[in-house]
Structures are given as C-alpha cells and as structure tokens.
Amino acid sequence: MASKGRSRGLIIILIAVIIFVLVIGATALFLGGNLISSILSGGSPVSPAAALSTPTPSSAMVEIIIAQQPVPRGTKLNESVLAKIPYPQSAMVDGLFYTDIQSVLGKYAKYDLNQGTPLVPSLISDSIIGSELSSKIPRGKVAISVQIMDDVLKVSQGLKEGDHVNVITAIKLVDIDASFQTILPNSISVVAPPQTITTGGQNGSVTINSITAKMDPPTQGRAELDAALNQPVYVIPSEPQRSRMISQTIIQDAIVLGVGNLSESGSPKPADSGNADGSQATPTPEPDVIKSVTLIVSPQDAETLNFLMLSNAYIHLALRNSEDDQNPPTEAVTLQYIMDQYNIPYPAKLPYDLSLPQSSGLPVTTSAGQ
C-alpha cells in the first residue's frame, strides 16, 4: 500500500513539473518575439509590462458645423443657431460637412433642420428659397394642376400627396372645313343672278344686283339617286355632326404633389327644416370636394396637359401602386378597337325582335337617339 501511495505522488509531481515548464516556455517565446522584433526594427527591447500598459493612440478630431437648435426652413443662418462639435478625421469625406463657420453664415436653410443636424451643401442655399412645394419637385420636373371633372371616378377623392397615378385623356374629333375652319356640314344659300325690272318711271328700267338668301334648311347635303323613284334627291343631315371619341394613356407614373379644393369651402348649407322642438337647426357645412390635383411631370408633359385642358378634353387619373415600376405601352381605344378587341359582333337587322311587356320596367325606345 505504501509503494502505491508513493507512485501516485510521483505522478502528480511529474504533471506539475510539465505544466510549469510549458508556462515558462510560453513566456520565453512571447518575450523573445518582442525582443527579436525590437532588434530587427532597430529599437530597444520592450518590456512586457510596457507593452501591455501602452495605450492605443486615439485618432485626430476635426470640428464640423451643426445646428445647435431647431432651424425653420428659409431661416438665414447666423452664429446664434450654429455650433461646432468634434468629429473623427478618419471618417471625414471631402466636401461632405462644413468645417468653417464663416462658409455658412448668411446662407438659408432649404429644409427644417432638427437640433444637432450636421450641415451639408444639400441642406442650405445661397439665396432665399421659394415655396415649400417647390422644394419637393425634383430637378428637371415641373408641377401642374389638373382640373378634375365633376363626374370623374371617386378614386380622385382619395388621392394623397405622394401617390402615383397614370393620366388618361379622351378627346373628341370632328370633321371641319379646312378653309373656314368650321365644323361640317356648311350652311348653304342661293345667289340670284342680276335682274332688270321695267318700271313706268323716267328711266324705264331698274337693274337689281344679285340677292343672297339662305335655304331652308340651310344645311349642306348631297345629291343622291333614289332607287325607288329613279330620280335625284337632295339628302341633308338629320342632326349635327357626331364627334368620334378616342381615349389614350398619355402619362405614366406621375407623382401627386398635392390635392386642392377650388370650390368655396366653409360656407354653411342652409337647413331644410328646424329641429323637432321647433328650434332652428344648425347649418351643416358642405363637404369639401376635390376639384384639382397637382402632378409632378416633365416639362413636355406639362405642356401637353395644358393644351388638353384648354381644349376641354376629358382628363382622368388612374391610381397605381407606388412601388410599381412597370410602364407597359398602351394602345389608343376607339369604338372600332372595342368591337375588335372584345369580339363584339355588329348586330344584324333582323325582321323580328323580343316581345317586352310594358310592366317589365325596361325602358322602351320610341325613336333613334332617345
């Protein structure tokens, strides 16, 4: 038993000696590495304590200009609203921040600046800026207000600033006389040749110049040969010329800058009757109705919209997803397009029709066009 105890003690002592030798070797390796690197670099050896206690040098700092208090848009900058704070020079980008307060004095804030906002060139202006809306218009774009028709789709009443829309227009075309620039058909009149009338006066005869008289009806028509009578007849239109409509998307992905109400708002609407107790009812103000929408478009599109509005064309706005970047080409829509695209057949003139009872509630057509 005694021999076994001595053997176990020798093993423990051997393990402790091995661990001690490993620690001494690691320390010597660390010190030797520092010593060798110092000798190779031409410097003096660095002690372990000095190597561990030497702090890492901090990066150099520069001062940048900030707004030391909230600065409203359009404010002229002075020393009372500006301050300097330190900023790491290693993180500086040339031309990003202002470092000289004199370079920003006398300039104007383009936007509302929060307290602590670093000043950059895009936030200030050399001159007094325009309206707040103008600052929201990207470079190369313009804003134009579009009149909204009273019977336009109700989507226009839900438009908000920042929405994306397509602009659809519908125009009506008519035939005109190229010389007169008036809608056909022309009005016509009859010119009588000069006539000489014999009278009992001293001269004996009087010459009357040509007389112009309008025909009844005064509408220009055309001559046709009536097959039944086998004689020419003069056919005139039964109604004014009908316009031909065409619809097309002219602008895609326009941005709504704002919505406006051009009608008189705040005027109370008179009550039809009083309250149940006989007292006068309080007038209810009429709800605001959007009559115009301001869109951000290109200068050329603004000219197009201006022309269409002055031409009394129909302009509708189609709301789209703000994240949709697809602008597929569209085809102009006419009556012929609808008939062909949707396979609508032209109805034949049949010698029979459906019998509709008068009590069916369906409208009964008494004449064409009614």
Secondary structure, 3 states (H helix, E strand, C coil): CHHHHHHHHHHHHHHHHHHHHHHHHHHHHHHHHHHHHHHHCCCCCCCHHHHHHCCCCCCCEEEEEEECCCECCCCECCHHHEEEEEEEHHHCCCCCCCCCHHHCCCCEECCCECCCCECCHHHEECCCCCCCCHHHCCCCCEEEEEECCCCCCHHHHHCCCCCEEEEEEEEEECCEECCCCEECCCEEEEEECCEEEECCCCCCEEEECCEEEEEEEEECCEEEEECCCCEEEEECCCCCCCCEEEEEEEEEEEEEEEEECCCCCCCEECCCCCCCCCCCCCCEECCCCCCEEEEEECHHHHHHHHHHHHCCCEEEEEEECCCCCCCCCCCCECHHHHHHHCCCCCCCCCCCCCCCCHHHCCCCCCCCCC
